[in-house]
């Protein structure tokens, strides 16, 4: 076991875990814009619960991607090029979603607002599904040749793990979004979110759990059983508290479920970062896909300084915007009228 | 077109597009931070209005930069996997640092600034915009370190066929990066200055056109107020636009001076580091000292290995030597001298390696597309220079406190905003096209590093088909086109709304003095 590549494997798992934990609820709230909110006021309440934080959350994705590029260039190159078409769709989804957050409130007509709402909803769904599918395939394998390039056409990656990972992340985001609304809103939205959460929580977490179990079984990993067991306990814990309407504990429980699940997946996959389904000899591993010790050492220093700082100021942001938002807090829409 | 050609078009289109938003974000961000500081210090109403108005336009633009920036980071792996494998060890580090140390800060603190009005203590709210804006400049530094390494690789060795970083200090203090960074940042301020100038001019003109402001016998402004249109066309409104106009003009002029000086330093490095790029920028076939104002003939390089067809029509003797060497006599090598040098050093044909696909074993053309380099270079300089002259003229024309009552000049001021954008794009297109046929240009001046280079033909993803590339090229180009229209429509609407578009309290609740404390001061 080489120290630095292993450390960076762990750090990349942390970045993906951080991304799914944080953007998990804002992707969920995005999807709920069209499926949960009942009227314009409620949609704006939903939007404003994540308004100040979504962009900071999305940087976790960018950092996970860039850190993979820096620490495991072969992993980054093979994964991103093999999943070319689905990643184009993820990019399109993220573009529309980001622009819609900023421009929705500036729309003048109901039609335009509705279009931006759909952009947020479908954009969140596609991004969640795509990232889930990508991570599932990275942990279960892609048809890669000796050079690490995809064999078999643009859709050769498609299999049941892609679907499982996609559904797993989408469903997790939905319930995490509901739990977040329980924490961040008041009134009808809060009570309804809590009710739906209590009913759907276990079902929604199952696909993600199934993905974790599949990776553990595929790799015959005994070490991964510990985080897997923790994930199951956290699931039960979250469900109990969701039923008691303890919003904070349910949210925390689901967060632990996610992080333990991601830990189980990455522990089980280790030392593979991207297996080849064609020949195990072509597997990309922490050893053969990583950067030099010099670069990894430099990046470790940067991460040791940067990552705690990110956690500190992002945590502070959540503290600043800790107040619950209800329909009464939403100012009237402001129409910009030309004066010249 | 094969996958390589499509991938290049895609990278060009998405990057030039992304870089329409970036300079405005960088330049306007710092301007807004300074304006808010002015408000914080003086308490003057006009500075608050300026902060809110320019801040609103800043955000409409910022989000497009964010959205298109993700594409930039993903497409190295998606479309350029061989490049990513070859350079990841050294090129990935600045990108990862950009995300971790700069972009995180920018996004988080901008969120705090947008939603933090009246919720954060004033000092902290002010600090938020400063932190976000400085982070965007830091972000530019990291990206330019990465790009400069492609122009002039340093601190790297080839180990097992890939570029491996051996000296981070050298990479992060690459002299190419140290001159490109100020050039790019000043370029961003030229964009922001022109933006302030054009829009403020338009508003001052409209105030005159509506008869709110008039001029006395000496041509001095007599500021008026419009009673009918609400509080936001009062005398404070006048001060908003005249101050913005002057700030914009000064910023644009200072920025041009910075761009010119740093550009001069860049040219001197380029002549050593990428002599062919400089020769192609001049369409100079033969060694010489003159800067070409106009050259005619066949600038195209399609397969050509000589460039005897280009004839210089007007030349300024000695200027090229001054640009390159700070004197008027040292000859600058022309294309016909350089071509054999490149061929001798790096070979005449691409190696017979499957990495080159159909191009394996074909002849290498070391001559960039001279139509693009020659005119790109001149367009950059011309548009940049015109913007600075226009800014000086604007200051002079407004010396008596308002703009001339001329629709024609007001239109010129408004469309003139595009010139600095054009200069930025032209400069990037020149420098990236001028690097061809290399994606990582060889560094001629260091011992032991002369193996670190890569042909663009070797960089593309071997596993991705031309069909997939074409799919993404079409999808992204269409979406970008639609979103550009949306952004321009929104910017136009907010500009035409004046201050009231950024400060609804001026429109909606005039003078009731009470504020509903439960209602959020800003909400999406």
Interface residues (C-beta under 8 A of the other chain):
Chain A: X44 X47 X48 X51 X52 X53 X54 X55 X56 X58 X59 X61 X62 X63 X65 X66 X67 X69 X70 X71 X72 X73 X74 X76 X77 X78 X79 X80 X81 X82 X83 X84 X85 X87 X88 X91 X92 X94 X95 X96 X98 X99 X101 X102 X103 X104 X105 X106 X145 X147 X148 X149 X150 X151 X153 X154 X291 X292 X294 X295 X298 X299 X302 X303 X306 X307 X310 X313 X314 X317 X320 X321 X325 X328 X329 X330 X331 X332 X334 X336 X337 X338 X339 X340
Chain B: X59 X60 X63 X64 X66 X67 X68 X69 X70 X71 X73 X74 X76 X77 X78 X79 X81 X82 X84 X85 X87 X88 X89 X90 X91 X92 X93 X95 X96 X97 X98 X99 X100 X101 X103 X104 X105 X107 X108 X109 X110 X111 X112 X114 X115 X116 X119 X120 X159 X162 X164 X165 X166 X168 X202 X203 X206 X210 X229 X232 X233 X461 X462 X463 X464 X465 X467 X468 X471 X472 X475 X476 X479 X483 X486 X490 X493 X494 X496 X497 X498 X500 X501 X504 X507 X508 X518 X519 X520 X521 X523 X524
